[in-house]
Amino acid sequence: QVQLQQSEGDSVQAGGSLKLTCSVFGSIYSSYCMAWFHQSPGKDREGVANIDSDGSTNYADSVKGRFTASQDKANNVLYLELNNMQPEDTGIYYCAATPWVCTMVSSDFNYWGQGTQVTVSS
């Protein structure tokens, strides 16, 4: 069983930056695909970024060049660095893990963090 624990919510003004963390507890972290999802108010949960077990990353077009996903495998921590944040980035961010194919589709992931509320003000 894999358990994910996320950092608490935070707020930032447009143009600012945040760094979210997701601590992973389990014995097969290194073999899992990890991902970040974003759920805007009133919208479906959408993939933001993923990191495959080999370290390769993929990003949604909307965040390319602004957000960076990374892993500290030695300490079992997943990060999402959010730079130049905009009001549309507001919402709940979830980290997720799956032992299967590495996608940014929420239904492909079977382990989830509790979510982190992020608010970006203009």
Secondary structure, 3 states (H helix, E strand, C coil): CCEEEECCCEEEECCCCEEEEEEEECCCHHHCEEEEEEECCCCCEEEEEEECCCCCEEECCCCCCCEEEEEECCCCEEEEEECCCCHHHCEEEEEEEECCCCCCCHHHCCEECCCEEEEEEC
